[in-house]
Amino acid sequence: ATLLFGADFRNIGLRLPIIEVGDLFISFARLMAFCVALLGMVGLWLFLKRTYVGTAIRAIAQDREIMVLMGVDPKRVYVITSALGGGLAGLASALL
């Protein structure tokens, strides 16, 4: 990527406002990143609490051996969990 794009820092020139609340200055970009991260956290919580796959993830985390007896495919759950972790890492890097 360095050979393709070079090592010079480039800015796209987008300036977002700074919100002032009393003596506190909050960057709009940080506020927006916080809101998106909060939405991601609520979405993950809803996914883990309301879906069958989320229930399977939580159950495997508690007792791996019993979940195989209950008919849950642990390999499938591991793949979904890895994909979910990769997606959250991608969201975090995009917000950074």
RAVENMO-V160549 format. One record per run of one state. SS is the DSSP state (hx for helix, st for strand, lp for the rest). FROM is the first residue (numbers start at 1). LEN is the number of residues. If there is no record, write none. Layout:
# RAVENMO-V160549
ss->SS from->FROM len->LEN
ss->SS from->FROM len->LEN
This chain:
# RAVENMO-V160549
ss->lp from->1 len->1
ss->hx from->2 len->4
ss->lp from->6 len->12
ss->st from->18 len->4
ss->lp from->22 len->2
ss->st from->24 len->4
ss->hx from->28 len->23
ss->lp from->51 len->1
ss->hx from->52 len->11
ss->lp from->63 len->1
ss->hx from->64 len->6
ss->lp from->70 len->4
ss->hx from->74 len->22
ss->lp from->96 len->1
